[in-house]
Amino acid sequence: MSLRDLYAKPGHLIRRAHQISWALFLNECADYNITPVQYAALVAIGERPGVDATRLSALIAFDRSTIGNVIERLEARGLVARQAGAEDRRQKLLFLSDAGEQLLLAVMPLVARVQERILAPLTEAEREIFVRLLDRVTEVNNDVTSAPLRRIEEVAGD
């Protein structure tokens, strides 16, 4: 296999697109010292106050064994608070703090700009097709990963 062949492989292109997406996010959100995974966690906690770490990891398709580190960083910055569950005191439920809500509001336009920058090389029609195809590829292959995405409706009854 040649490098030219490698550069045309879907897996290689997806990895490169991920690198680009991550770099654009960090560039746009540099003043807020937040990563894409931390942003996703804040969005999920904001939409599902009282979610526990296991459900949070499923909602954002992030590995359960390392979601604790993400939560610890957010808690140390005062962006989330953990509270013991009413029925099971060992279970820790997550809530956005006022600072977490303010951070989300501040970065929302920046995250929108990241998405725009990612899609900038494409026409409007290509953007729609590209996102639809990415969604299909990730949906069909969801269960092959160690951190499959579980949509809101899937974790609601857990």
Buried (B, 14 or more C-beta within 10 A) or exposed (E): EEEEEEEEEEEEEEEEEEEEBBEBBBEBBEEEEBBBBBBBBBBBBBEBEEBBBEBBBBBBBBEEEEBEEBBEBBBEBEBBBBEEEEEEEEBBBBBBBEBBBEBBEEBEEBBEBBBEBBBEEEEEEEBEEBBEEEEEEBEEEBEEEEBEBBEEEEBEEE
